[in-house]
């Protein structure tokens, strides 16, 4: 059974993951999802069992772009 989180708990979990990405986005870049429209590699990090953060890394300019935060179905379910 999936754990239910309050909005505040979920928000804090998201901020925790964003802090990790700020420190070292490559550490969590396990599965490459392709490239964003600028040619930067895209990755995913799990927040909870269902919530993901999709991000890309511009390593030349040291920028992490947060592209989407949402449920697994919403962030991967596009056709």
C-alpha positions as CSV (number, residue, x, y, z in Angstrom):
1,X,0.0,0.0,0.0
2,X,1.3,3.5,-0.9
3,X,2.1,5.8,1.9
4,X,0.0,9.0,2.0
5,X,1.8,12.3,2.6
6,X,0.4,15.6,3.7
7,X,1.0,18.5,1.4
8,X,3.6,19.9,3.8
9,X,5.4,16.5,4.1
10,X,5.5,16.2,0.3
11,X,6.7,19.7,-0.1
12,X,9.6,19.1,2.3
13,X,10.6,15.9,0.6
14,X,10.7,17.8,-2.7
15,X,12.8,20.5,-1.2
16,X,15.2,17.9,0.2
17,X,15.7,16.3,-3.2
18,X,16.2,19.7,-4.8
19,X,18.9,20.4,-2.2
20,X,20.6,17.1,-3.2
21,X,20.5,18.1,-6.8
22,X,22.0,21.5,-6.0
23,X,24.9,19.8,-4.2
24,X,25.7,17.2,-6.9
25,X,23.2,16.6,-9.7
26,X,25.4,14.0,-11.3
27,X,25.4,11.7,-8.3
28,X,21.6,11.1,-8.9
29,X,21.8,11.0,-12.7
30,X,21.5,7.2,-12.9
31,X,19.1,6.7,-15.9
32,X,19.4,9.1,-18.8
33,X,16.0,10.0,-20.2
34,X,17.2,11.6,-23.5
35,X,17.9,15.3,-24.1
36,X,16.0,18.5,-23.5
37,X,15.3,20.9,-26.3
38,X,18.7,22.5,-25.8
39,X,20.6,19.2,-26.1
40,X,21.3,18.8,-22.4
41,X,20.9,15.3,-20.9
42,X,17.7,14.7,-18.9
43,X,17.4,12.6,-15.7
44,X,14.9,11.7,-13.1
45,X,15.1,11.5,-9.3
46,X,12.5,9.8,-7.1
47,X,10.9,11.9,-4.3
48,X,8.5,9.2,-3.2
49,X,7.4,5.9,-4.7
50,X,5.2,7.9,-7.1
51,X,6.6,11.4,-7.3
52,X,9.5,12.2,-9.6
53,X,11.6,15.3,-10.5
54,X,12.7,15.5,-14.1
55,X,15.7,17.6,-14.6
56,X,18.5,18.4,-17.1
57,X,22.1,19.4,-16.6
58,X,23.9,22.1,-18.6
59,X,27.4,21.1,-17.4
60,X,29.2,23.7,-19.5
61,X,27.4,26.5,-17.6
62,X,26.9,24.6,-14.3
63,X,23.0,24.9,-14.4
64,X,20.4,22.3,-13.3
65,X,17.0,22.9,-15.0
66,X,14.0,21.5,-13.1
67,X,11.7,20.5,-16.0
68,X,8.8,18.9,-14.2
69,X,7.7,17.6,-10.8
70,X,4.8,15.3,-10.6
71,X,3.5,11.8,-10.3
72,X,5.1,9.0,-12.3
73,X,2.1,8.8,-14.5
74,X,2.1,12.5,-15.2
75,X,5.8,13.0,-15.9
76,X,6.3,9.8,-18.0
77,X,2.7,9.3,-19.4
78,X,3.0,11.5,-22.4
79,X,2.7,10.2,-25.9
